[in-house]
Amino acid sequence: MSITEANKIDIIATHASSSIVKLVITDHLSWDDFDSHARMLENKINTYLTFIESGQLTSVQTPRIPRNPELHIVLAVPEFPPEETNSLFDQIRESLKSLRIAFDIEVRESKIDN
């Protein structure tokens, strides 16, 4: 699953000793078409918010969701996004902050086993 599948949750990650729940959006796309990419990200975030607000997150069995989770929506990318995305990401952070949800960018290198 990835950012291109707007109606799916890509990854839910937790750690047994933490109240943090990460809802990860995997994004392998280039930012060459900024407007299209931004719309895809907005659609995906809206899917995640619906998932949270509808109570579906609390009904997830695996991984176990803590009682009062600290929610983070995480954009997982293979490399740092271009500087032009900074204002978009700031807007997203500000919007989600009012819902008590953090927005993070995580750079994850692709690893291919030989």
N, CA, C and O atoms as CSV, one atom per row, in Angstrom:
chain,resi,resn,atom,element,x,y,z
A,1,MET,N,N,0.841,-1.172,0.000
A,1,MET,CA,C,0.000,0.000,0.000
A,1,MET,C,C,0.889,1.240,0.000
A,1,MET,O,O,2.041,1.199,0.432
A,2,SER,N,N,0.334,2.327,-0.489
A,2,SER,CA,C,1.112,3.560,-0.564
A,2,SER,C,C,0.176,4.753,-0.694
A,2,SER,O,O,-1.047,4.618,-0.666
A,3,ILE,N,N,0.776,5.902,-0.834
A,3,ILE,CA,C,0.035,7.156,-0.972
A,3,ILE,C,C,-0.946,7.096,-2.147
A,3,ILE,O,O,-1.943,7.818,-2.154
A,4,THR,N,N,-0.675,6.251,-3.129
A,4,THR,CA,C,-1.537,6.161,-4.312
A,4,THR,C,C,-2.860,5.451,-4.023
A,4,THR,O,O,-3.800,5.546,-4.812
A,5,GLU,N,N,-2.935,4.749,-2.908
A,5,GLU,CA,C,-4.169,4.061,-2.519
A,5,GLU,C,C,-4.854,4.878,-1.429
A,5,GLU,O,O,-4.683,4.627,-0.236
A,6,ALA,N,N,-5.622,5.848,-1.868
A,6,ALA,CA,C,-6.171,6.872,-0.976
A,6,ALA,C,C,-7.073,6.323,0.124
A,6,ALA,O,O,-7.151,6.920,1.198
A,7,ASN,N,N,-7.744,5.226,-0.105
A,7,ASN,CA,C,-8.720,4.738,0.871
A,7,ASN,C,C,-8.203,3.616,1.754
A,7,ASN,O,O,-8.992,2.875,2.339
A,8,LYS,N,N,-6.896,3.483,1.855
A,8,LYS,CA,C,-6.314,2.417,2.675
A,8,LYS,C,C,-5.331,2.999,3.681
A,8,LYS,O,O,-4.670,4.006,3.426
A,9,ILE,N,N,-5.253,2.334,4.837
A,9,ILE,CA,C,-4.249,2.678,5.830
A,9,ILE,C,C,-3.015,1.842,5.501
A,9,ILE,O,O,-3.100,0.617,5.416
A,10,ASP,N,N,-1.871,2.496,5.316
A,10,ASP,CA,C,-0.665,1.778,4.899
A,10,ASP,C,C,-0.087,0.947,6.042
A,10,ASP,O,O,0.058,-0.269,5.919
A,11,ILE,N,N,0.240,1.605,7.151
A,11,ILE,CA,C,0.893,0.917,8.269
A,11,ILE,C,C,0.411,1.531,9.582
A,11,ILE,O,O,0.291,2.751,9.700
A,12,ILE,N,N,0.141,0.682,10.556
A,12,ILE,CA,C,-0.101,1.126,11.927
A,12,ILE,C,C,1.038,0.549,12.757
A,12,ILE,O,O,1.232,-0.666,12.793
A,13,ALA,N,N,1.788,1.417,13.423
A,13,ALA,CA,C,2.944,0.966,14.197
A,13,ALA,C,C,2.829,1.418,15.645
A,13,ALA,O,O,2.505,2.570,15.932
A,14,THR,N,N,3.102,0.487,16.546
A,14,THR,CA,C,3.118,0.787,17.973
A,14,THR,C,C,4.345,0.136,18.591
A,14,THR,O,O,5.026,-0.670,17.957
A,15,HIS,N,N,4.611,0.496,19.826
A,15,HIS,CA,C,5.672,-0.153,20.605
A,15,HIS,C,C,5.091,-0.423,21.982
A,15,HIS,O,O,4.447,0.444,22.571
A,16,ALA,N,N,5.315,-1.608,22.486
A,16,ALA,CA,C,4.698,-2.047,23.737
A,16,ALA,C,C,4.938,-1.095,24.905
A,16,ALA,O,O,4.072,-0.962,25.770
A,17,SER,N,N,6.086,-0.434,24.952
A,17,SER,CA,C,6.404,0.424,26.094
A,17,SER,C,C,6.076,1.898,25.843
A,17,SER,O,O,6.533,2.766,26.587
A,18,SER,N,N,5.298,2.183,24.812
A,18,SER,CA,C,5.004,3.569,24.454
A,18,SER,C,C,3.517,3.756,24.165
A,18,SER,O,O,2.825,2.819,23.766
A,19,SER,N,N,3.044,4.971,24.372
A,19,SER,CA,C,1.653,5.280,24.034
A,19,SER,C,C,1.533,5.856,22.624
A,19,SER,O,O,0.437,6.192,22.176
A,20,ILE,N,N,2.661,5.968,21.932
A,20,ILE,CA,C,2.652,6.525,20.574
A,20,ILE,C,C,2.112,5.494,19.586
A,20,ILE,O,O,2.527,4.335,19.579
A,21,VAL,N,N,1.182,5.945,18.759
A,21,VAL,CA,C,0.676,5.140,17.648
A,21,VAL,C,C,0.997,5.914,16.373
A,21,VAL,O,O,0.564,7.052,16.191
A,22,LYS,N,N,1.760,5.277,15.502
A,22,LYS,CA,C,2.122,5.895,14.226
A,22,LYS,C,C,1.240,5.321,13.128
A,22,LYS,O,O,1.161,4.108,12.936
A,23,LEU,N,N,0.588,6.214,12.422
A,23,LEU,CA,C,-0.167,5.854,11.230
A,23,LEU,C,C,0.692,6.325,10.062
A,23,LEU,O,O,0.808,7.523,9.799
A,24,VAL,N,N,1.282,5.373,9.375
A,24,VAL,CA,C,2.315,5.676,8.389
A,24,VAL,C,C,1.725,5.714,6.979
A,24,VAL,O,O,0.968,4.832,6.571
A,25,ILE,N,N,2.097,6.761,6.257
A,25,ILE,CA,C,1.791,6.880,4.827
A,25,ILE,C,C,3.094,6.610,4.093
A,25,ILE,O,O,4.062,7.353,4.259
A,26,THR,N,N,3.132,5.564,3.290
A,26,THR,CA,C,4.341,5.288,2.521
A,26,THR,C,C,4.264,6.047,1.195
A,26,THR,O,O,3.288,5.938,0.452
A,27,ASP,N,N,5.302,6.803,0.926
A,27,ASP,CA,C,5.297,7.696,-0.235
A,27,ASP,C,C,6.596,7.534,-1.003
A,27,ASP,O,O,7.658,7.974,-0.562
A,28,HIS,N,N,6.493,6.899,-2.155
A,28,HIS,CA,C,7.659,6.653,-3.003
A,28,HIS,C,C,7.714,7.599,-4.204
A,28,HIS,O,O,8.629,7.508,-5.022
A,29,LEU,N,N,6.751,8.496,-4.312
A,29,LEU,CA,C,6.620,9.325,-5.507
A,29,LEU,C,C,7.516,10.556,-5.486
A,29,LEU,O,O,7.909,11.049,-4.429
A,30,SER,N,N,7.822,11.028,-6.673
A,30,SER,CA,C,8.578,12.259,-6.856
A,30,SER,C,C,7.649,13.460,-6.615
A,30,SER,O,O,6.431,13.352,-6.756
A,31,TRP,N,N,8.235,14.582,-6.257
A,31,TRP,CA,C,7.461,15.817,-6.066
A,31,TRP,C,C,7.509,16.684,-7.326
A,31,TRP,O,O,7.264,17.887,-7.245
A,32,ASP,N,N,7.818,16.102,-8.486
A,32,ASP,CA,C,7.886,16.872,-9.732
A,32,ASP,C,C,6.560,17.568,-10.042
A,32,ASP,O,O,6.541,18.717,-10.481
A,33,ASP,N,N,5.458,16.863,-9.811
A,33,ASP,CA,C,4.131,17.465,-9.985
A,33,ASP,C,C,3.600,17.782,-8.583
A,33,ASP,O,O,2.826,17.022,-8.001
A,34,PHE,N,N,4.040,18.919,-8.069
A,34,PHE,CA,C,3.759,19.300,-6.687
A,34,PHE,C,C,2.259,19.282,-6.377
A,34,PHE,O,O,1.843,18.709,-5.371
A,35,ASP,N,N,1.451,19.903,-7.230
A,35,ASP,CA,C,0.011,20.015,-6.954
A,35,ASP,C,C,-0.669,18.649,-6.870
A,35,ASP,O,O,-1.476,18.409,-5.972
A,36,SER,N,N,-0.348,17.771,-7.788
A,36,SER,CA,C,-0.931,16.425,-7.784
A,36,SER,C,C,-0.507,15.650,-6.539
A,36,SER,O,O,-1.323,14.982,-5.903
A,37,HIS,N,N,0.758,15.745,-6.205
A,37,HIS,CA,C,1.293,15.039,-5.046
A,37,HIS,C,C,0.649,15.577,-3.761
A,37,HIS,O,O,0.279,14.805,-2.876
A,38,ALA,N,N,0.523,16.883,-3.669
A,38,ALA,CA,C,-0.100,17.506,-2.492
A,38,ALA,C,C,-1.553,17.052,-2.346
A,38,ALA,O,O,-2.005,16.791,-1.231
A,39,ARG,N,N,-2.287,16.954,-3.450
A,39,ARG,CA,C,-3.680,16.469,-3.400
A,39,ARG,C,C,-3.742,15.021,-2.929
A,39,ARG,O,O,-4.600,14.664,-2.122
A,40,MET,N,N,-2.833,14.189,-3.431
A,40,MET,CA,C,-2.800,12.789,-2.992
A,40,MET,C,C,-2.535,12.703,-1.488
A,40,MET,O,O,-3.164,11.913,-0.785
A,41,LEU,N,N,-1.604,13.519,-1.005
A,41,LEU,CA,C,-1.286,13.519,0.419
A,41,LEU,C,C,-2.489,13.990,1.229
A,41,LEU,O,O,-2.808,13.400,2.262
A,42,GLU,N,N,-3.149,15.029,0.781
A,42,GLU,CA,C,-4.346,15.529,1.471
A,42,GLU,C,C,-5.434,14.454,1.526
A,42,GLU,O,O,-6.051,14.251,2.572
A,43,ASN,N,N,-5.666,13.780,0.427
A,43,ASN,CA,C,-6.676,12.710,0.395
A,43,ASN,C,C,-6.321,11.588,1.355
A,43,ASN,O,O,-7.183,11.063,2.060
A,44,LYS,N,N,-5.047,11.225,1.377
A,44,LYS,CA,C,-4.602,10.136,2.249
A,44,LYS,C,C,-4.757,10.544,3.719
A,44,LYS,O,O,-5.231,9.751,4.533
A,45,ILE,N,N,-4.365,11.759,4.057
A,45,ILE,CA,C,-4.519,12.238,5.435
A,45,ILE,C,C,-5.992,12.262,5.820
A,45,ILE,O,O,-6.335,11.893,6.943
A,46,ASN,N,N,-6.857,12.679,4.932
A,46,ASN,CA,C,-8.295,12.677,5.228
A,46,ASN,C,C,-8.810,11.263,5.501
A,46,ASN,O,O,-9.662,11.071,6.369
A,47,THR,N,N,-8.303,10.280,4.769
A,47,THR,CA,C,-8.656,8.883,5.038
A,47,THR,C,C,-8.214,8.493,6.443
A,47,THR,O,O,-8.959,7.838,7.172
A,48,TYR,N,N,-7.012,8.891,6.820
A,48,TYR,CA,C,-6.499,8.572,8.157
A,48,TYR,C,C,-7.347,9.245,9.236
A,48,TYR,O,O,-7.646,8.633,10.261
A,49,LEU,N,N,-7.732,10.496,9.008
A,49,LEU,CA,C,-8.554,11.204,9.992
A,49,LEU,C,C,-9.921,10.553,10.141
A,49,LEU,O,O,-10.439,10.441,11.252
A,50,THR,N,N,-10.504,10.128,9.036
A,50,THR,CA,C,-11.788,9.415,9.100
A,50,THR,C,C,-11.630,8.120,9.876
A,50,THR,O,O,-12.494,7.765,10.677
A,51,PHE,N,N,-10.544,7.418,9.646
A,51,PHE,CA,C,-10.250,6.171,10.349
A,51,PHE,C,C,-10.166,6.405,11.863
A,51,PHE,O,O,-10.677,5.610,12.652
A,52,ILE,N,N,-9.526,7.488,12.249
A,52,ILE,CA,C,-9.389,7.826,13.668
A,52,ILE,C,C,-10.731,8.269,14.248
A,52,ILE,O,O,-11.179,7.742,15.267
A,53,GLU,N,N,-11.367,9.238,13.595
A,53,GLU,CA,C,-12.586,9.850,14.128
A,53,GLU,C,C,-13.772,8.897,14.159
A,53,GLU,O,O,-14.672,9.066,14.982
A,54,SER,N,N,-13.792,7.901,13.285
A,54,SER,CA,C,-14.897,6.941,13.243
A,54,SER,C,C,-14.780,5.874,14.333
A,54,SER,O,O,-15.710,5.098,14.552
A,55,GLY,N,N,-13.632,5.842,15.014
A,55,GLY,CA,C,-13.422,4.836,16.051
A,55,GLY,C,C,-12.815,3.546,15.540
A,55,GLY,O,O,-12.606,2.612,16.316
A,56,GLN,N,N,-12.528,3.476,14.253
A,56,GLN,CA,C,-11.945,2.257,13.698
A,56,GLN,C,C,-10.567,1.957,14.280
A,56,GLN,O,O,-10.201,0.793,14.446
A,57,LEU,N,N,-9.803,3.005,14.589
A,57,LEU,CA,C,-8.471,2.783,15.153
A,57,LEU,C,C,-8.557,2.025,16.472
A,57,LEU,O,O,-7.764,1.117,16.720
A,58,THR,N,N,-9.507,2.389,17.311
A,58,THR,CA,C,-9.609,1.752,18.633
A,58,THR,C,C,-10.066,0.302,18.545
A,58,THR,O,O,-9.919,-0.448,19.509
A,59,SER,N,N,-10.612,-0.102,17.413
A,59,SER,CA,C,-11.051,-1.488,17.267
A,59,SER,C,C,-9.994,-2.392,16.637
A,59,SER,O,O,-10.217,-3.592,16.471
A,60,VAL,N,N,-8.842,-1.816,16.287
A,60,VAL,CA,C,-7.754,-2.606,15.716
A,60,VAL,C,C,-7.246,-3.591,16.773
A,60,VAL,O,O,-6.983,-3.208,17.913
A,61,GLN,N,N,-7.114,-4.842,16.390
A,61,GLN,CA,C,-6.640,-5.882,17.307
A,61,GLN,C,C,-5.117,-6.008,17.304
A,61,GLN,O,O,-4.501,-6.182,18.355
A,62,THR,N,N,-4.524,-5.920,16.132
A,62,THR,CA,C,-3.081,-6.046,16.009
A,62,THR,C,C,-2.579,-4.950,15.080
A,62,THR,O,O,-3.033,-4.867,13.939
A,63,PRO,N,N,-1.680,-4.132,15.520
A,63,PRO,CA,C,-1.062,-4.114,16.836
A,63,PRO,C,C,-2.028,-3.580,17.893
A,63,PRO,O,O,-3.025,-2.930,17.578
A,64,ARG,N,N,-1.710,-3.867,19.142
A,64,ARG,CA,C,-2.554,-3.402,20.233
A,64,ARG,C,C,-2.439,-1.882,20.354
A,64,ARG,O,O,-1.341,-1.328,20.407
A,65,ILE,N,N,-3.591,-1.228,20.395
A,65,ILE,CA,C,-3.635,0.230,20.486
A,65,ILE,C,C,-3.770,0.616,21.957
A,65,ILE,O,O,-4.690,0.144,22.626
A,66,PRO,N,N,-2.870,1.468,22.482
A,66,PRO,CA,C,-2.972,1.889,23.875
A,66,PRO,C,C,-4.270,2.648,24.147
A,66,PRO,O,O,-4.897,3.183,23.232
A,67,ARG,N,N,-4.651,2.682,25.397
A,67,ARG,CA,C,-5.915,3.308,25.796
A,67,ARG,C,C,-6.019,4.777,25.378
A,67,ARG,O,O,-7.018,5.166,24.772
A,68,ASN,N,N,-5.034,5.585,25.679
A,68,ASN,CA,C,-5.018,7.004,25.304
A,68,ASN,C,C,-3.799,7.268,24.423
A,68,ASN,O,O,-2.798,7.817,24.882
A,69,PRO,N,N,-3.893,6.879,23.175
A,69,PRO,CA,C,-2.700,6.957,22.326
A,69,PRO,C,C,-2.304,8.390,21.978
A,69,PRO,O,O,-3.141,9.286,21.864
A,70,GLU,N,N,-1.001,8.567,21.814
A,70,GLU,CA,C,-0.460,9.796,21.262
A,70,GLU,C,C,-0.321,9.534,19.760
A,70,GLU,O,O,0.530,8.749,19.342
A,71,LEU,N,N,-1.144,10.181,18.963
A,71,LEU,CA,C,-1.212,9.868,17.534
A,71,LEU,C,C,-0.229,10.685,16.706
A,71,LEU,O,O,-0.069,11.891,16.895
A,72,HIS,N,N,0.418,9.989,15.788
A,72,HIS,CA,C,1.334,10.614,14.833
A,72,HIS,C,C,0.971,10.091,13.447
A,72,HIS,O,O,0.897,8.882,13.227
A,73,ILE,N,N,0.748,11.003,12.527
A,73,ILE,CA,C,0.675,10.614,11.119
A,73,ILE,C,C,2.074,10.847,10.570
A,73,ILE,O,O,2.621,11.945,10.668
A,74,VAL,N,N,2.639,9.799,9.993
A,74,VAL,CA,C,4.030,9.835,9.549
A,74,VAL,C,C,4.081,9.640,8.036
A,74,VAL,O,O,3.508,8.691,7.500
A,75,LEU,N,N,4.772,10.545,7.362
A,75,LEU,CA,C,5.011,10.400,5.936
A,75,LEU,C,C,6.388,9.755,5.772
A,75,LEU,O,O,7.411,10.387,6.036
A,76,ALA,N,N,6.405,8.501,5.336
A,76,ALA,CA,C,7.652,7.759,5.142
A,76,ALA,C,C,8.084,7.894,3.689
A,76,ALA,O,O,7.375,7.478,2.773
A,77,VAL,N,N,9.248,8.477,3.498
A,77,VAL,CA,C,9.757,8.771,2.158
A,77,VAL,C,C,11.165,8.205,1.992
A,77,VAL,O,O,11.882,8.037,2.978
A,78,PRO,N,N,11.570,7.907,0.748
A,78,PRO,CA,C,12.905,7.347,0.530
A,78,PRO,C,C,14.027,8.396,0.620
A,78,PRO,O,O,15.191,8.050,0.821
A,79,GLU,N,N,13.666,9.675,0.472
A,79,GLU,CA,C,14.645,10.763,0.581
A,79,GLU,C,C,13.926,12.023,1.032
A,79,GLU,O,O,12.705,12.127,0.918
A,80,PHE,N,N,14.692,12.978,1.546
A,80,PHE,CA,C,14.072,14.204,2.019
A,80,PHE,C,C,13.315,14.891,0.884
A,80,PHE,O,O,13.846,15.033,-0.217
A,81,PRO,N,N,12.076,15.320,1.146
A,81,PRO,CA,C,11.319,16.046,0.127
A,81,PRO,C,C,11.990,17.386,-0.181
A,81,PRO,O,O,12.745,17.902,0.643
A,82,PRO,N,N,11.723,17.948,-1.352
A,82,PRO,CA,C,12.341,19.229,-1.704
A,82,PRO,C,C,11.866,20.350,-0.770
A,82,PRO,O,O,10.822,20.246,-0.126
A,83,GLU,N,N,12.644,21.395,-0.719
A,83,GLU,CA,C,12.367,22.524,0.169
A,83,GLU,C,C,10.989,23.144,-0.077
A,83,GLU,O,O,10.374,23.666,0.853
A,84,GLU,N,N,10.509,23.092,-1.301
A,84,GLU,CA,C,9.204,23.683,-1.615
A,84,GLU,C,C,8.051,23.015,-0.866
A,84,GLU,O,O,6.951,23.565,-0.820
A,85,THR,N,N,8.280,21.850,-0.284
A,85,THR,CA,C,7.218,21.166,0.468
A,85,THR,C,C,7.100,21.679,1.903
A,85,THR,O,O,6.125,21.369,2.586
A,86,ASN,N,N,8.075,22.457,2.368
A,86,ASN,CA,C,8.088,22.888,3.767
A,86,ASN,C,C,6.816,23.621,4.183
A,86,ASN,O,O,6.273,23.351,5.254
A,87,SER,N,N,6.337,24.537,3.358
A,87,SER,CA,C,5.137,25.290,3.749
A,87,SER,C,C,3.910,24.376,3.770
A,87,SER,O,O,3.033,24.537,4.619
A,88,LEU,N,N,3.843,23.424,2.848
A,88,LEU,CA,C,2.745,22.453,2.856
A,88,LEU,C,C,2.779,21.641,4.149
A,88,LEU,O,O,1.754,21.476,4.811
A,89,PHE,N,N,3.948,21.141,4.500
A,89,PHE,CA,C,4.076,20.338,5.709
A,89,PHE,C,C,3.775,21.161,6.965
A,89,PHE,O,O,3.197,20.642,7.919
A,90,ASP,N,N,4.163,22.436,6.969
A,90,ASP,CA,C,3.836,23.313,8.099
A,90,ASP,C,C,2.326,23.489,8.234
A,90,ASP,O,O,1.796,23.485,9.345
A,91,GLN,N,N,1.634,23.644,7.107
A,91,GLN,CA,C,0.167,23.772,7.126
A,91,GLN,C,C,-0.473,22.499,7.662
A,91,GLN,O,O,-1.404,22.557,8.465
A,92,ILE,N,N,0.022,21.359,7.221
A,92,ILE,CA,C,-0.508,20.077,7.692
A,92,ILE,C,C,-0.288,19.950,9.199
A,92,ILE,O,O,-1.201,19.567,9.931
A,93,ARG,N,N,0.914,20.268,9.659
A,93,ARG,CA,C,1.213,20.186,11.100
A,93,ARG,C,C,0.261,21.070,11.901
A,93,ARG,O,O,-0.263,20.654,12.934
A,94,GLU,N,N,0.045,22.275,11.422
A,94,GLU,CA,C,-0.824,23.222,12.129
A,94,GLU,C,C,-2.264,22.715,12.175
A,94,GLU,O,O,-2.921,22.821,13.211
A,95,SER,N,N,-2.757,22.171,11.079
A,95,SER,CA,C,-4.124,21.632,11.042
A,95,SER,C,C,-4.285,20.448,11.978
A,95,SER,O,O,-5.270,20.353,12.711
A,96,LEU,N,N,-3.317,19.551,11.950
A,96,LEU,CA,C,-3.413,18.347,12.780
A,96,LEU,C,C,-3.188,18.650,14.259
A,96,LEU,O,O,-3.705,17.949,15.128
A,97,LYS,N,N,-2.418,19.690,14.535
A,97,LYS,CA,C,-2.142,20.075,15.918
A,97,LYS,C,C,-3.439,20.360,16.675
A,97,LYS,O,O,-3.563,20.009,17.849
A,98,SER,N,N,-4.390,20.984,16.017
A,98,SER,CA,C,-5.671,21.296,16.668
A,98,SER,C,C,-6.457,20.023,16.999
A,98,SER,O,O,-7.354,20.043,17.842
A,99,LEU,N,N,-6.116,18.917,16.330
A,99,LEU,CA,C,-6.756,17.623,16.601
A,99,LEU,C,C,-5.900,16.768,17.541
A,99,LEU,O,O,-6.228,15.616,17.825
A,100,ARG,N,N,-4.803,17.352,18.013
A,100,ARG,CA,C,-3.855,16.651,18.900
A,100,ARG,C,C,-3.209,15.450,18.191
A,100,ARG,O,O,-3.028,14.380,18.772
A,101,ILE,N,N,-2.875,15.670,16.929
A,101,ILE,CA,C,-2.186,14.661,16.122
A,101,ILE,C,C,-0.910,15.301,15.579
A,101,ILE,O,O,-0.950,16.393,15.010
A,102,ALA,N,N,0.218,14.620,15.756
A,102,ALA,CA,C,1.488,15.113,15.233
A,102,ALA,C,C,1.644,14.669,13.778
A,102,ALA,O,O,1.056,13.672,13.356
A,103,PHE,N,N,2.434,15.412,13.028
A,103,PHE,CA,C,2.770,15.045,11.655
A,103,PHE,C,C,4.282,15.026,11.546
A,103,PHE,O,O,4.947,16.021,11.832
A,104,ASP,N,N,4.823,13.889,11.130
A,104,ASP,CA,C,6.263,13.713,11.045
A,104,ASP,C,C,6.655,13.221,9.658
A,104,ASP,O,O,5.866,12.592,8.952
A,105,ILE,N,N,7.885,13.522,9.291
A,105,ILE,CA,C,8.485,13.002,8.060
A,105,ILE,C,C,9.588,12.042,8.495
A,105,ILE,O,O,10.431,12.397,9.320
A,106,GLU,N,N,9.586,10.841,7.950
A,106,GLU,CA,C,10.656,9.881,8.222
A,106,GLU,C,C,11.263,9.437,6.903
A,106,GLU,O,O,10.564,8.965,6.007
A,107,VAL,N,N,12.562,9.594,6.801
A,107,VAL,CA,C,13.279,9.139,5.612
A,107,VAL,C,C,13.682,7.695,5.855
A,107,VAL,O,O,14.401,7.379,6.803
A,108,ARG,N,N,13.207,6.835,4.982
A,108,ARG,CA,C,13.490,5.401,5.095
A,108,ARG,C,C,14.121,4.933,3.801
A,108,ARG,O,O,13.490,4.937,2.744
A,109,GLU,N,N,15.349,4.538,3.899
A,109,GLU,CA,C,16.046,4.038,2.717
A,109,GLU,C,C,15.463,2.692,2.315
A,109,GLU,O,O,15.166,1.845,3.158
A,110,SER,N,N,15.310,2.518,1.026
A,110,SER,CA,C,14.870,1.220,0.511
A,110,SER,C,C,16.033,0.265,0.600
A,110,SER,O,O,17.163,0.606,0.252
A,111,LYS,N,N,15.748,-0.936,1.067
A,111,LYS,CA,C,16.787,-1.948,1.160
A,111,LYS,C,C,16.383,-3.149,0.306
A,111,LYS,O,O,15.281,-3.684,0.421
A,112,ILE,N,N,17.303,-3.542,-0.539
A,112,ILE,CA,C,17.036,-4.695,-1.406
A,112,ILE,C,C,18.023,-5.784,-1.016
A,112,ILE,O,O,19.236,-5.574,-1.036
A,113,ASP,N,N,17.497,-6.941,-0.665
A,113,ASP,CA,C,18.363,-8.064,-0.323
A,113,ASP,C,C,18.801,-8.771,-1.602
A,113,ASP,O,O,17.996,-9.006,-2.503
A,114,ASN,N,N,20.057,-9.098,-1.664
A,114,ASN,CA,C,20.566,-9.819,-2.839
A,114,ASN,C,C,20.507,-11.305,-2.580
A,114,ASN,O,O,20.889,-12.098,-3.441
